[in-house]
Amino acid sequence: MAPTHGAPAPAAPHAPPGRPDRPDRPDRPHVGRFGALAGWAQRHRWVALLIWVAVVAAVTLGSQAAGSAYRNDFALPGTDSQTATDLFTEHGSDQAGDSVDIVLKDSRGIDRPRAAVERMLAEVGQLPGVAEVRSPYTDASAISTNGTIAYATVTLDAKAEAMPKERITRIIDTAKGVKADGLQVEVGGEAVRGAEEKGSPTAEIAGIVAALVILGLLFGSLVAAAVPLLTALFAVGSALGLIVMASHVFTIADFTPPITMLVGLGVGVDYALLIFYRYRQALTDGADPAEAGRKALDAAGRTVFFAGCTVIIALLGLVALGLGSLQGVALSLALTVLTTMAASLVLLPALLAVFGERIRRHVLKNAARSAAKGKAEGRRWRALASAVQRRPLPSLLAATVALLALSAPALGLRLGFADAGNDPKSTTSRQAYDLLAEGFGPGFNGPLVVLAQGDEAAGQAVSAELARTTGVAAASPAMPSEDGALSTVIVYPSTSPQSQGTADLVHHLRKDVAPRLAHDTGAKVLVGGATAASQDFSETVSKRMPLFIAVVVGLSSLLLMLVFRSILIPIKAALLNLVSIAAALGAMTLVFQHGLFGVQPGPIEAFLPVLIFAIVFGLSMDYEVFLVSRMHEEWERTKDHSLAVREGLASTGKVITAAGAIMIVVFGAFMLSADRMLQEFGLGLAVAILLDAVVIRCLMVPAIMQLFGRWAWWLPAPLARRLPKVTLERPADGPPEAGAHPAP
């Protein structure tokens, strides 16, 4: 990189006393706001470090004292399922709470251990959080036709997401503590699934180790590798503590911490690496550590700030969707990205000041070794760019066809929620699920809760009609509420909860059966329950997602247009980002919905596509800005478009692929989790980053920019006069240039 405009800065020891490295001295080049921030952090390095240590300590102690209040809330006001739940609560129905199934199996007959089972059920009925226990011995329909499997229904006094895990654990322990030879007891239900521990923090540890290994290979120095990782860990530690305390104010799901941990780690290392790479280049060009830190922040710090703001905007867009606890997840991730930005802009310069001399010696030693071997920086990436430039159209077509082929399965994407049938076979919830399916059919694992708001006769008529409906395996007698104003009927579909047949049944009951029953009985009939609620959530996400995508893409494209003073570059960036996300969703569909590689087939978690879109779109803009800004820098300096494309990739290819590799292994670590949702999340993010960093940034962007030619930097003069001027990266060889670009 060429020396920065202006005379080189004098070394710190020659600065006037009391005014070290002052950025506004006339013999120093102009320093931007991020460079000035870096200068402050360097001069007050120990203060900056102590502030961060104090913040992390205070947040950690505060979060431990407050404790977490995570809550899974997928309520959607206005849907039938939510209306039913509200009516249950209003009229004192036991069905306002969720239920737990205690499933029993004895191959010699379920009547044999009756005395022991009834004692156990009596104990369960006295536990806190239990509203009612229905014994299988008082309901013939709760015993399988061969008499070997039965289930007791434990109705809770609250929804599953609101039940403390300790109470559910006591129910599990009490049920499984029954003493009877040959009796198998398993406990199922959403509350049980939430209370079971499915794994250890293997994914988080693996992600940290993998990031350290890649950074070590990239820089060849443990100290240099540790600096970006330390920055990310400080940021994530602060964010996790803040999220715990925020859970008392906002509705935040219990699966948020592992997601924020790995996303924060990946994003934090990514941001720190982009700045650190500029720092290393400045050292190679002869700058002292203090000047190199200011230059790095003055250039790449702007990229980090822009990229972080883009991610935060996308995540806050999720809040506007109004999707229950997904709003809390989005807020938590936005807070995590904000802390990583702050750490990269303040903590990282302080760490570079502490370890600057050691890092400089190592960087210069490596540079001398490379020079002795005749290896030019970025020569392989320059050769790749030249190869793409010679045949831009074939390169672009080949990459586009590959990405569209991988995206095709996403057209059949089916949203839903994993249930106990997707849990590890060692869990009691999965074993209870399998026993119920064996004894009563697959529909017993996903019952529908039908509410009839009317008198007792209306409830009985609704129950009788539902039992005769096609697709219904069985319907319970109508159960009146405490005030008698409504009745509840439990409907068991003939298909499994995740089957398309169950979704069709819900639609049939709502559109055809319920209106007819309302006409005949005068009762208001609503179809609710967990299975119907998950379907409502999935359909709501599908309806609202196009608007969300349009808003995020529009705002991001506007920001890019302001930065690069171009019409075509924002359009290109938006389209390529959408293609990479579609390909990631296609990979998720192949693996988790169609069962590729032996994975059990099932729907994709309903909230993951919007969450992945928000995160990946922002991170893709990160690489887009980093790459295209270097091209823009060369274009402003030389006005040679082909050279700008080639040198832009040569300067950034290594750091983009390294940052991408770190995020791929960090996100790929989710695959080590026993939780299916985290596995889906990890695969989607890892595939999206892989395609973006390798296929799009290293092949498609150079090809498209070559095909655009000088038109890439065109902005109509009338529009240019009206748009505010935004400078992103300060060019290395002169003051920033901005303004209208005439047509080529």
N, C-alpha and C positions, 0 to 999 in steps of 0.2 A: 504494500500500500504506500502511495507517495506521501511525503511529509505533509502535515497539516498546514493550511495556509497561515502565513505569518512567520515571524522568527521563532526559532525553537526556544522553549522556556528555559530559563536558567535553573540550575539544580537548586534544590531546596536549601542547602547550607548557605548559598549566597543571597537568599532572600533577606530583606530588611528585618531586624528583630521585631517581633510582635506582629509581622504581616507576612507569614510564610505562604508562598504559592498563591498570593492574592490574584484572583482571576481578572480584576479590572486594571491591572497594570498596563501602561501603554506599550511595553515591549513584549506583551504576551498576546496570543491570538484570542479573539473573542470566544468566550465560553458560554454555552447555552445553559438553560436551567438545570438540565440533568447533569451536565458537567459540573456546574456549581454545587449541586447536591452531592456529587461524588467527591468534590474537593472538601466539602465540610466533613463528610464521613471519614475521609482519609486523615484530615488534620485532627479530628476528634475520634480516632479509631476506637480507643478503649471506652470512651463514653458511649459510642454507638453500640459496641458489643455489650456493655453493661446494661444499656437500655433494653436490648433484645432479650438478654438473659433474665432481666427483671420482669419483662412482660410475660415471657414464657412461664416463669416461676409463679407469678401472680395469677395468671390465667389457669394454670394447672391446679394450684391450691384452691382457687375459687371454684373450679369445676368439680373437684373432689368433695369440697364442702357442700356444694349445692346438690350434687348428684344429678343424674340424667332423668329426663322426663319424656323419653321418646314415645311416640304414639303413631301407629299406622292408621291413618284415616283416609279412606278412599270415598268418602261421602260426596255425592253429587246432587245438590239441591235441584229439584225439578224432575228427577227421574222417578219412575214407579217404585224402584227398590228403596230409595231414600224416603219417599212419601210413606211407604209401608212401615219402615222403621220408626219414623216420627209418630205415626198413629199408634204403633205398638207401645211406644213409650208414654204417649199421652193417656192411653186408656188402661195402663197398668197390665198389659199382657206380658206373660213370662217370655214370650218370643221376642221381646225387645232386646233380650240378651242372646248371645250365641250359645251353642251347645257343645258338649263334649261327649263322645261315645266311648263307653267302656265295653269292649268287644271280648266275648268269652268263647272258647272252643274246648270241647272235651269229646274226644272221638268215641267215648262210651256213652254219650248222652249228656246233655246239658243239665238234666234234672239231678244227676248224681251229686254234684257239689252245691246243691241249692242252699243249704244252711250256711255254708261259709260265704257264698256270694251275697246272700241277703245281709249278713253281718257287715260285710265290707261296704255294701251300698248304704247301709244305715250310717256308717262312719263318714262316708263321703257326703251324705246329706247334711251333716253337722259342720262341714268345713266352711270357712268364710268364702264368700263369692258364689256359693251354690244356692240357686233359687228353688230348684226342684230336682228330684231323682225319680225317674220312671223305670221300675224294675221290669225285666223281660218276662218275669213269671206272672205278671198281671196283664200282659198284652201278648196274645198268641202270635200276632204279626211280627213280634220282635224275636221270634225263634225260627230258625231255618226249617224248611220242610223235612229235612232228614234228622232234625233234632240235635245236631252237634254244635251249631254256632248260634249265639244269641248276642244281643247288645242291650245295654242299659243307657238311657239318655239322661245326661246330666245337664240341666239347663242353668246357665250362668246368669248372674244378675246384671251383667253389662256386656257390651260388645267385646269380641276377642281382643281387639287392639287396645281396649281400655283396661283389661285385666292385668294386674301385676303378675309377673312371671312366677313369683314365689307361691302364689295361690294355686296356679295351674300345676306347679311341681308337686305340691302337697296332694293334689287330686291324683296325679300319676303315681306317686309313691304309695298312697293309700290303696289304690286299686291293684297295683302289682304286688302289694304285700299280702294278698289273700293266701291262706294256707290250704291247699287242696291238691292232692296228687293227680297228675295228668291233666290239670287245668291250665290252659294258656290264656293269659290276660294281656290285652293290648289296649292302648288308649289313643283315640284319634280325634281330629277336629283342628280347625285353624288355630285355636288357642294353644293346643298342644304343640303344633308345628312351630309356633312362635317361641315357645318356652324351651324347646329342645336345643341343646348345643350341638351344632353340626360340624364344628371344626375349630382349629386353632389359627393364630395369626401367621400361618405359613406363607400366604400370598404376600403380606406386607414385608416379611423378612426376605423372601426371595426377590421381591422387587428392589429392595435396597441393595442387596448383595450384587444383583445383576447390573444395576446402575453404576455401582462402584467399579465393577470389573470393566465395563465398557469405557468409563471415563479414564481408568488407569491405562487401558490399551491405547486410547486416543492421545493422551498427553504423556504417557510413559513416566509419570511421576505420581506418587501417592499423595503428596501435598496438593499438587494441581488438581488431582481427581477429587480430593476431599472437599475443596472449597465450594464448588457448585452443589455437592451433596449436602454439606453442612447448611448452606443457605436454604435448601429445600426443606430439610428436617426442622430447622427453626421455624420456618413459615408454617409447616404442617402442624407442628406442636402447638403453635399459637392458635391456629384455626380450629383444631379439634377441641381445645378447651373452651373457646368462644362458642362453638356449636353446642356443647353440653349445656352451657348456661342459657343459650338461646332457646333450647328445647323447652324451657319453662315459660317462654313467651309465645313461641311459634309452634305449630304442629310439625314435628320433624320425625320421620320414620326411623325405626330402629336399625334399618340396613344402611343408614347414611354414613356412619363413621368409617367402615371399610372402603366405601366408595370415595369419600373425601380424602382418606389417607392416601390411596393409590393415585387418584387424579391429582391431588396436591403435590405428591412426590414427582410424578411425571412432568407436570407443568412447571413446577419449581426448578427442577434440574434443567428443563428445556430453556426457560428464560435465563437462568444463570449461565448456561452454556453459551447462548448467543452473545451475551455481554463478555464472557470470559474469552471467547474466541477473538473478538475485536481487541481485547486487552492484549492477548498474545501477539496479534498482528502488530500492534503499536510497539510492543517491546522489540519485536524482530526488526522494525523500522528504525530502531535506535532511541526510542523515547525512554525516559526514566520511569519507574513504577508509578509515581504520582501523576505524571503527565499521561501515561498510558491509561490509567484509571479514568481520568477526566475525558479523554478521547473516546474510550469505550462506552462510557455512559452517555456522552453527548451524541453518539451515533446509535449504537444498538439499544441504548436505554429508551429511545423514542419508539423503536420497533416493539420492545417489550410492553411499553405503556399502551401503544395502539392495539397490539394483539390482546393484551389483558382486558382492555375496555371492550373489545369486540366479543370476547368470551362472556364477560359480565352482562353485556346487553342481551346476548342470546339466552343466557340463563334467566335473566329477569323477565324475558319474554315468556318463559314457562310459568312465572307467577301469574301473569295475566290470563293464562288458560283456566285458572280456577279448578285445578285437579287435585283437591284434597292435600294429603301430605307430600305430594310431588312439589308443591309450592315450597315447603320447608326444605326439601332436598335441593331445589334450585337455589334458594337463598343460602344454604350451607355451602354449596359449591362456589357460588359467587363470592362469598366471604373468603373461601379458601384461595381463590384466584387473586383476590384483592391483597391478602397477606403475602402471597408469593411475589406479587408485583412489588410490594413495599420492601420485602426482604432483598429482592434483586437490586433495587435502586438505592438502598441504604446499607443493609447488612453486608452485601457482597463487596462494595468498595472498601468497607472497613476491614474485611478479611483479606482483601487484596493488599491493603496497606500493611497489614501485619506480616503476611507471608511474601510480600512483593519481591524482596531481594532474592529469596530462595527460588521463587518461580522464575525470575528474570535469568538467573544463572542457568537454570535448566533449559529455558526456552532458547537462550543464545547458544548453548552447547548443542542442542538439537539442530538449530538453524545452521551452525557451522558444519556439523556433520553432514547435513543434507547438501549444503553447498559444495563440500569436498567431493561428494559423490555425483555432483552435477544434476541433482534432482530439483527441478523448479516447483515452487508451491502451486498446487492445483493442476499440474500438467495432465494428469489422467482425466480430470473433469473437463479441462480445455479440449482434450482429444475427443471426449464423448460429445461435447457441444458441437465441435466441428463436424463429426459424423452425422449428427442429427440435422445440422444446417445444410449439409450436402443433399440430404433426402428428407426434407421436413414432412412432406405429405405422406409417404409410406409409413414413416415413424408414427405420425399422428393417427393414421387409420388403424394400424396394428394395435396400438395402445387403446384406442377407442373401442374397437371390436371386442378386445379382451375384457375391458371394464363393463361394457354393456352385456356381454354374455354372463358375467358374474352377477350383474344386477338383475337379470331376468327373473330368478326365483322370487325376488322381492315383490313381484306383481301378485303373487299368491300368498303374501304375508297374512297370517291369521293371528290377531292379537287376543290375548287372554291372560290367565294367571296360572302358574304352576300350582298343582295341588299335592296332596300327600303321595299320590301315585308317582310323582317325580322325585320324591325324597330317597335318600340312601336306604337300602334294604335293611340296614341294621337298626333304623329308628323305629320306635314303637308306633309312630303315626303311620308309617308306611305299612307295617305289619297289620295294623288295624284296618287300613284301607283294603289290603289284599283279602283279609278275612271277610269283610263286609261284601266285597265283590263276589267272593266264593260262595257265601251263604245266601245272599239276597239279590245278586245281580249288580251290574256296574252303576246303575243309577242311584243306589243307596249312598254313594259317596258324594253326591251333589244334589241333595234335595232342594226343591223350590218351596218357598214359604208363601202361601196364598192367603191374603187377608180378605175377609168379607165383612164390610161395615154395614151391619144390619142386625136383625133379631136372630134368635137361635134357629128358627126354622129356615131362614135364609142360609145360614152357615151349613146346615145339614144338606140342603139342596145343592149348594156349591160343591160340597164334598162328594156327593153322589155323582154329579155330572163330571167332575174331574176324574173320578175313578174310571169312567167310561171313555175318556178322551184318548185318541190314538197317540201313542208315544209315552203314555203314563203307565208305569208298571204297577203302582199302588198309590192310594191316597188315604191319609189318616182320617179318623172321625174329626168333625169340627170341634175345636177347643175354644170355649168362650173366654173372653177377658174378664177381669175382676168386676168391671162395671156392666158386663153383658152387652156392651155397645158394638162389639165386633167379635168375629170368630177367626181362628187360624186353622188352616188345613196344610199339612205337610204332604207335598207331592213328590213322588220318587219317579224320575224319568226311567225309561227302559234303556237309555244310553248313558255312557260315562260323562262326567262333568265337562271334560274337554272336547267331547265329540260335537261335530257340527249338528248332529241330530238333536242334542240338548238345546243348542242355540235356536234351532228351528222351532222347538217346542215352546220356548219362552215367547217367541214372536207369535206363534199360533194362539197361545193362551191369551196374550194381550190384545191381539187384533181381532180374533174370531170368537173365542170362548167367553172372555170376560164381558164384552158388550152384550152378548146374548144372555148371559146370566144376570147382568144388571137389569136388562129389560124384563126378564121373567120373574126375578125375585125382588127387585127394587133395591138391592144391595150394591154398594160400590165394591168392585173386585180389583185388587191390585196383586201383582206377582212380584215378590221380593225374595229375600234370602241371599246368601253369599254368592251362589252361582249366578243368579240374575243380576246381582250388583256388579260382579266382575264383567259381565257382558255389557251392562250399561256403561261402565267405565271405559271399556275397550271401544265401544261405538262413539262415545263422546270424544275420546282422543282422536279417532279417525276423522270426525267431523271438524274438529278445531285445528287439526294439524296444518292444513293448507294455509289458513290465515297466519298461523304462527310462522311458517316457513317464509311466506311472502314478506312479513314485517322484518324478520331477521335478515333475509337476503337483501331487501330494499335498503335498510339502514347501513348494512355493511358495504354494499355497493356504493352508496353515497359517500361514505367515508373514504373509500378507495379512490373515488373520482376526485375528491378534494385533495387527497395526498399526491396522486400521480398526474393530475390535470389531464385525464384521459377518459374517453368514452368506452373504448374497446377493452381495456384492461379490467375494469370492474365486471363487465359482462363475462369475460373469459374466466375470471376468478370464481364468480358465482356458479357458472355452469360446471366447471371442473370440481368444485367443492361438492356440488349436488351429486355428481357422478360417483365420486369416491364414497360418499355416504350411502348411496343406493347400492353400490357394490358390497359395502360392509353389511347392509341389511340382507342382501342376497346370500352372503356367506352364512349369516346367522340363520336364515331360513333353511338353507341346505342342511346345516348341522343339527339344529335344535328342533326344527319343525318336521323335517323329512328324515331325521335320524341318521345322517351321514356319520361315518366312523363309529358306528355302534351306539350312538347317543339315543336315549329313549325319546321318541317323537312326542311333541306337544306344542302348544301355542307359544308365541313369543310374548314375554311379559309386556303388558299393555303400555306401560309408561317408558319403556326403554328406547323406542325409536325417537321420541321427542328429546329425551335426555341425551342420547348419543348425538343427535343432530346438533343440539346446542353446543356440546363440548367440541365435537369434531369440526364444526363450521368455524368456531373461533380459533382452534389450533391450526386449521388449514390456512386461515388468513395470516397467522403468525409466519408460516413458511412462505406464503405468497409475498408478504411485505418484505421479508428478509431477502428473498431472491430478486424480486422485481426492483426493489429500491437500489440494489447494487447495479442492476442493469441501467436503471435510470441515472445513477451517478455517473457511469461511464458514458451514457448518451449525452448528458449535459456537458461532460468534459471534452468529448471527441466528435460528437454528432455522427459517429460511425455506428449504424444500427447493428450490423453483424458483429462488430467487435464488442459492442455493449452486451449483446446476448451471450457471446462466448466468455467474456471476462466475468460477467455476472455469475454464470454457473461455475466457472473456475474458482471464484472467490468464496462461494457459499456451498458448493456441492458437498464438501467434506463435513462441514458443521451441520448441514441439514440432515444428511444421512445418519450422522452420529446422534443428533438429538432425536431423530426418528427412531433409531435403534433402541435408545434408552426408553422412550415411551412405549415402544412395542414390547420390550421385556417386562416393563413395569405393569402395563395393562394386561399382557399375557399372563402375568402371575395370578390374575383373577381365576384363570383356568384351574389353578390348584385348589381353589375353594370347593367345599362340598355343597355350597349353595348354588342351585341351578341359575338363579337370577344373576348372581355375580359372574358365573361362567359365561352367560350370554353377553353381559356387559363387557367383560374383558375381551372376548372374541371380537365383538363389533368394533371396539375402539382400536384394538391391535391391527385388525385388517384394514380399517380406514386409514390409520397412520402409515402402515406399510405401503399401501397403494399411493397415498398422497406424497410421501417423502421420496419414493423410488420412481414410480411410474409417472406420476403427474409432474412433480417438480423437476425431475431430471430428464424426462423425455418429452412430455406433452407441452409443458410451458415453453421450453426452448423452440420446439417445432412451431407452435402457434405464434410466438413472438417473431420468429424468422419469416413466417408467412405474412404477418401483419406489416412487417417492414417499418418504415417511418410513420405509417398510420397508427401504430401502437400508441404514439404520444400525442395524438391529435385531439384537440378539444375545440369545439366551435367558439370563435371569438366572442359572440354575444353571451354565450354561457360562461365563458372564462371571466368576462368582466363582472358578472353578477356573483360568481362563487367566491367565498373567502379563500385566502391563500393559506395553506397549511404546509409547513415544512416538517418532513418526517426525519430523515437522516441528513446530517450535515456533511456534504461532500468533503473528501479528504484534501482536495487541491484548491479550494476556494470557498468563498462565502456561498450560502445557499441561494439557489436560483429558483424562482417560481414565477409563473405568469402564464399567459395564454400561449398555446402552441399553435401556430398557423397550420393550415392544411399542408401536407407534404407536396 
